[in-house]
Amino acid sequence: MRFLAVLASLIFMACPPYSFAHNLCTPCDFDGDGSFTVADHETFLSSYGKKRGQPGYNEKVDFDRSGSVTTADFGIFIQFCF
């Protein structure tokens, strides 16, 4: 978990504010429109608690790639999206 936080910090430092590389410089832009909006927030919330293979699971919001969207992903979401 600490590794992911450090990696994300390095990515954010490397990305200029005008860069829109999906899931690299704007990791919370799940719909690819170039910014974090209410739609992206709703995407995360609708996937929370879901596991790979379940309807509603979205791998884009599974930040730690554990196969399920959990409190660990929520912590990353809060830290880097708000």
C-alpha positions as CSV (number, residue, x, y, z in Angstrom):
1,M,0.0,0.0,0.0
2,R,2.8,2.4,0.9
3,F,4.5,1.6,-2.5
4,L,1.3,2.6,-4.3
5,A,1.2,5.9,-2.5
6,V,4.8,6.7,-3.3
7,L,4.4,5.7,-6.9
8,A,1.3,7.8,-7.3
9,S,3.1,10.8,-5.7
10,L,5.9,10.5,-8.2
11,I,3.4,10.3,-11.1
12,F,1.6,13.4,-9.9
13,M,4.9,15.3,-9.6
14,A,5.9,14.3,-13.1
15,C,2.6,15.3,-14.7
16,P,2.0,18.9,-15.7
17,P,-1.5,20.2,-14.8
18,Y,-2.5,20.4,-18.5
19,S,-1.6,16.7,-19.2
20,F,-4.5,14.4,-19.8
21,A,-2.9,11.0,-20.2
22,H,-5.7,8.7,-18.9
23,N,-4.9,6.9,-15.6
24,L,-1.4,8.3,-15.5
25,C,-1.7,12.0,-15.0
26,T,-5.4,12.1,-14.3
27,P,-6.0,8.8,-12.4
28,C,-9.5,9.8,-11.3
29,D,-10.7,10.6,-14.8
30,F,-12.5,7.2,-15.3
31,D,-14.5,8.3,-18.3
32,G,-11.6,9.9,-20.2
33,D,-13.1,13.4,-20.6
34,G,-9.9,15.0,-19.3
35,S,-11.1,16.0,-15.9
36,F,-12.4,14.6,-12.6
37,T,-16.2,15.2,-12.5
38,V,-19.3,14.0,-10.7
39,A,-19.6,11.2,-13.3
40,D,-16.2,9.9,-12.3
41,H,-17.1,10.0,-8.6
42,E,-20.3,8.1,-9.4
43,T,-18.3,5.5,-11.3
44,F,-16.2,4.9,-8.2
45,L,-19.1,4.7,-5.9
46,S,-21.0,2.3,-8.1
47,S,-18.0,-0.1,-8.2
48,Y,-17.3,0.1,-4.5
49,G,-17.6,-3.4,-2.9
50,K,-17.6,-5.2,-6.2
51,K,-15.2,-8.0,-7.1
52,R,-13.7,-8.9,-10.5
53,G,-16.3,-10.9,-12.4
54,Q,-19.3,-9.2,-10.6
55,P,-21.6,-6.9,-12.5
56,G,-20.5,-3.3,-11.8
57,Y,-16.9,-4.1,-11.2
58,N,-14.6,-1.5,-12.9
59,E,-10.9,-2.2,-13.0
60,K,-10.2,1.5,-13.5
61,V,-11.2,2.2,-9.9
62,D,-9.4,-0.9,-8.4
63,F,-6.3,1.2,-7.8
64,D,-4.4,-1.5,-5.9
65,R,-5.3,-4.1,-8.5
66,S,-6.5,-6.5,-5.8
67,G,-9.4,-7.7,-7.8
68,S,-12.0,-5.9,-5.6
69,V,-12.8,-2.3,-4.9
70,T,-12.3,-2.0,-1.1
71,T,-11.4,0.6,1.6
72,A,-7.8,0.5,0.3
73,D,-9.0,1.8,-3.0
74,F,-11.3,4.3,-1.3
75,G,-8.3,5.7,0.6
76,I,-6.3,6.1,-2.6
77,F,-9.4,7.7,-4.2
78,I,-9.8,10.2,-1.4
79,Q,-6.1,11.0,-1.3
80,F,-5.5,11.7,-5.0
81,C,-8.9,12.7,-6.3
82,F,-10.0,15.4,-3.9
